[in-house]
Amino acid sequence: MSTRTTYRWGIAAAAVLTAELLAWMIMLAAWWLLENRVDAFRWDHPEMLRWMLIGPLLALLFLTDFAWRNRALRRFAAPDTVARMVPGISTTRPVLRFMLLRHALGLAVVALAAPQFGSHPQEVKAKGIDLVLAVDVSNSMECQDLRPSRMEAAQRAMEQLIDRMRGDRLGIVVFAGDAFVQLPITADRAAARLFARTIGTGSVGTQGTAIGEAIDLAARSFDNESAASKAIIVITDGENHEDDAIGAAQRAAEQGIIVHCVGMGTPQGGPLPIRRGNQLQGFRKDRNGTTVVSRLDEALLARIASAGNGSFVRATSGSTGIHELVEELRKLDRAETGTIRYTAHDDQYQWPLGAAVLLLFIHLLLGERRNPQALWLRIAT
């Protein structure tokens, strides 16, 4: 009976690639069934699923290493010498050990993505602050010195803030030449997100930038009986031509309301586009035919924030500045803002995690060489 002195690379490659293909087919089919046939199925951390792409890369690396080991055995010595020095060469065992390890890692990634299905209603007492966003919707917010525009950067800032609400209540005031309440103070994050998406430069008919009126209206929007800390975040380019914004911030501070400012734009500024639908028609010009340039007024916004005992941050194309303000808001005293009712999803990560641990355990027990007693010796010792 002859003894093999090299690995069967062709059989190993066929086995590994077939198993890889079957694994992806089973995973995609299971995903489709869960998404379409199982009520309330969701991934709590879907971003982790991108690590599944490492599986095919591991398979290619394994087969490359397998081929290199085969080549090394051929060059090592004559077949009879190899058979005596490296007895019990097996193709099946290293392939099986790799597939156990590879699919254990795949199941671990599924567990990290935290599959959830099944749900139950739950109530929690919410603690937070009362916050009003005062958002500039004047034509100058269409300026594209922040990409894609100041207005879209402001919407992104609002969504980021809403996503970080933890028991806080939020209201929205929009302003241009006039100011009005877009959303009364509420703990409903879904409603806040919906209203934030509808805000645009057409939300107020009268043009201008009445920052002071917006701060006064925001201050009147708070519930005076609420014990929660109160804050206003003004999101604007600071081109104020209407009223005394600094005085409004001082009046708010006297009521214990903190006023923060987020500057939208750059000091260098940019022209104001004229659009018809999605088509750019040109840029706004003054009576002399000179292109109008809108610039961020950092100095004014810094003074408004200082008068309101708050902070000023400037948004950029890469950052809205909301992260810095959230840290400031977290320092405020929090009070009970009501009861939040929500649907809690049941975690099911333990099933893929348990399967991953089992496969990894078998992988550790299984040796690479032919030895009928190896498994039992490992268990016994």
N, C-alpha and C positions, 0 to 999 in steps of 0.2 A: 504494500500500500504506500503510495507516494505521499510525501508531505509537501504542502505548498510553501514556497519561500518568498512569495510576493503577494500583495493584495490584489483582489479582482476589482480594479478601478472602474471598469465599465459597469459592472453590476452595482457597485457602490453608488456611482453617479446616477444610474437609472433609479435606484431605490430612494436616494435622497431627493431627487427632483420630482419624482412621482409623489412622494410623501408631502413635499412642499406644495405642489399643485393641489393635492387633495385637501390639505389643511386650509388653504385659502378658499377653496370652493365650499368647504363645510362652514368656515367662519362667515363668509359672505351670505350663505344661505341661512345660517342661524340668525345673523344680524337682520336680514330681511324679514324673517318670520317674527322675530321679537318686535321690530318696528311696526309691523303691519297686523300682527295677530294678538299681541299681548298688550292689554290695557295699561296705560300709565308707565310704559317702558321709557327709560331715559338713561343717558350717561351723565354722571355727576361731574366727571372730569374728562370730557371727550378729547381734550388736547393730548392726553397720554397715548391715544391710539396711534399717533404718528410713529411711535417707537416700534409698531408692528413691522414697519418696513425694514428693520434690522434683520428680520428672519431670513429673507432671501440672501442678504449680504453674508450672514453667517454660513449659509449653505455653500455659497461660492468659496468662501475662505476655507471651509472644511475640505471641500473637494480639491482645492489647490494644494492644501497641506497633505492630503492623502496621496496625490500624484507625486509630490516631492518625496514623501517617505518611500513610495514604491521605487522611484528612481534611485534613492540612496541605497536601498537594499540590493538592487541590481549591481550597483557599483562597489558595494561593500566587499563581496567575496563571491566565490563560486557557489552555485546553488546548494551543493552538498554541505559546504562549510556553513552557509547561512542557516540551513536546516538544523545543524548541530548547535550553533551559537544562539540562534533566535528561534527556539522551538515553539510550536503551537500558534503560528500566525493565523489569525482569523479575520476575514473581511466582515462577517456579520456583526460581531460584537462591537467594534469601534463605530460602525454605522448606526447600530441600535443605540449605543450610548450617546452619540451625537444627537440623534433624533429625540431621545428622551430629554436631553438638556435643552435643545432648541425649543421644543414645544412646552417644556416647563417654563422657560422664559416668556414664551408667547402668552401662556395662561396667566403669568404674573402681570404682564402688561394689561391684559383684560381686567384683572382684579384692581390694578391701579386706576383704570378708567372708571371704576366704581359703577357697575351696572345696577340699576334700580328698577324694580317693578313691584306693583302693589302699593297702595297708599292708604293713609288714614288721616282724618282731620285732627288738627292740633291747635291749641290756643296758648299763647305766651303773653306775659305782661311786657310791654315795650317801654324802654327808657331811651330818651334822646333829647334833642333840642328842637326848637322851632326855627325854621330857616326860610327866607324868601329870596328867590333869585330875581333880580331886576335886570332884564335883558334888553339891550339896545337893538332896535330893528330899523334904524334909519338907513337911508340909501348908502351912507358911507360904509356900512357893514358889508357891502358887496365888493369892496376893495380886495384885491387878490395879493396884497403883500404878505398875507398868510395863506398858504395853500390848503385847500383849493380856494377858500375865501374866508374873510373874517366871520361871516355869518355861519358857515359850516363848521368852522373851528369853535364858535360859541355853542352850536348844537352838540358838538362832540364833548365839550366841557360839561354841558348839562347832563348828558347821558352818563358820563363818568362819575359825576357827583351822585346821581340817582342810584347808580349801581353800588355806591359805597354807603348808602343810607342804611343804618342799623337801628331801627326804632325811631329815627328822626321823622319829623313832619315837615313837609315842603310845600311852599306856595310859589307861584310864578307871576311876576309883573312884567309886562312888555311896555316899551316906551320908544317914542321918537319925538315929535313935537308935543304930543300928549302921552299920558300914561294910563293904563287900565289893568285890572286884575285879569290875568289869563286863567289862573288856577288858584282857587282859595286854598289855604293851608290844609293839607291832608296827609295821612300816613299811607295812602294808596300809591305804591310805587308804580304799578302798571298804568294808572291814570296819569301820573306825573310824566312817565316816559312817553305816553301817547301825546300829551299836550306839547312836550318839548319838541317832538318831531314835526309838529304843525307850525311852529314858529318860523317866520321869515320876514323879509323886508316889506312884504305887503300886509303885515298884520295890523299896522296903524296907518290911517290915511293921511294924517297931518305930519309933514316932514319937519325935522329939527332934531334936537337932542336935549330933552328936558330931564337931565339927570336928577336935579333937585326934586322935581315933582314926583319922579319915580321913587326916590328914597322916602319922601313923605307918605306916599300911598302905601309903600311896602311896610312902613312903620305902623300905619293904621290897620294893616291887615292882621296883625298879631292878636291873639286872644289874651287880653290883659289878666285874665284869671289863671292862666297857665303858669305853673312854677318853673317851666323849662327855660333854659337860657335862650336868648333870641339873637339872631344874626341876619344880616343882609349881605348878599354878594352881588355887587354891581358888575355886570359884564358889558363892557363898552370900549369904544376907541377913544373916548374922552373928549370928543369935539363938542363941547357944551356951549350952546349959543342962546339958551333960553332963560336960565334962572340961577339962583344962588345954591349950587350943589354943596359947597362946603358948609354953609349955614344949615342945610337940611341934614347933613351928616352929624353936625354938632347937636341938633335937636334930637336926633335918634340916640346919640350917645347919652344925652341927659335922661333918657327913658331906660337906660341900661341895655340898649340895642347896639351891638357891634356892627360896624360897616366895613366890609372888605371890598377890594376892587381888583378885577382881573382886566388887564389891558389887552385889547385885541388890535393888533396891528404892529407896525414898526415906526420908529422915529423918522425914517426916510420916506415912509408912506408909499402911495401908488395911485394911479389914476382910477376913476370910478367907471366901470364898464356900463355900456348901454346894451341891453339884450332884448331880443324879440324871440320869445320861446327860449330855446337853448342856443340860439345863434347870436354871436357877438356882432353888434352893429357898429361899435366904435366906443369912444370915451366922452364923458361929459366935459363941456367947455363953458367958460364964463362968457359974459357979454362981449368981451374983447376977443373971443375966439381962442383963448388960452386954455389948455387942458387943465382941469381941476385936479389937484393932488390932495388926497386925504392923508393926514399924518396922525399917529398916536400921540396924544398929549399926556406923556408920562408924568410931568410935573403936577398937573391938575389932579390926576388920579391919586398920586402919592399924597397930596394935601387932603383930598377927600377921605382917604383911608386913615390918615393921621387924625383928622378931626373926629372920625367915627371910632377911634381906638382900635382900628383894625390894621390889616396888612395889605400891601399892594404887591401883586405879582404880574409879570408880563408873559403872555402866551407867546409861543413860538410855533413854527410849523411842525416841530417834533414833540412839543409838550404844551398842554393847555394851562398848566399852572395849578390845576385843581388839586393835585396830590399834595402840594405844599399847604393849601388852605384846609384840606381835610385834616391834616395834622394839627392845625390851629383849632379847628372846630372840636376835635376830640378832647381838647383841654378844658372845654366849657363844662359847667355843671349840668348834669343830665337829670331829668325828672320823668316820672311815669307819664307817657303820652297816650296810654290806652291799651287795649287788648288787640293783638294781631291774630287773626284767624287765617290759617294757611293749610295747604295739603302737604303732609310730610310723606316722602317716598321711602319705601323700605329698601335698605341696602341688601344686595345679593352678591357682594364681592367675595364672600367666604367660599362659595362653590368653586369658582376658577382658582382661587388661592389654594384651597385644599387639594385640588387636582394637580396644581403645579408642585406643591410640596411632595405629593406622592410620586410623581414622575422623577423629581430630583432625587428622592430617596432611593428609588430603583436604579437610577443612573450611578449613584455612588457605590451601590453594592455590586454592580455588574463589572467584571474585569474585561480587558481587551483580548486576552488569549484564551484558547480552548483549555478549559480545566473544569470538568464536571463538578469538582468539589469546591471550587472557588467561592461560589455564592454562599454555600452552607458554612464554609470556614469563616467568611466575613461576618455572617450573622452570629456564629458561635463566639467569635472573638470581639 
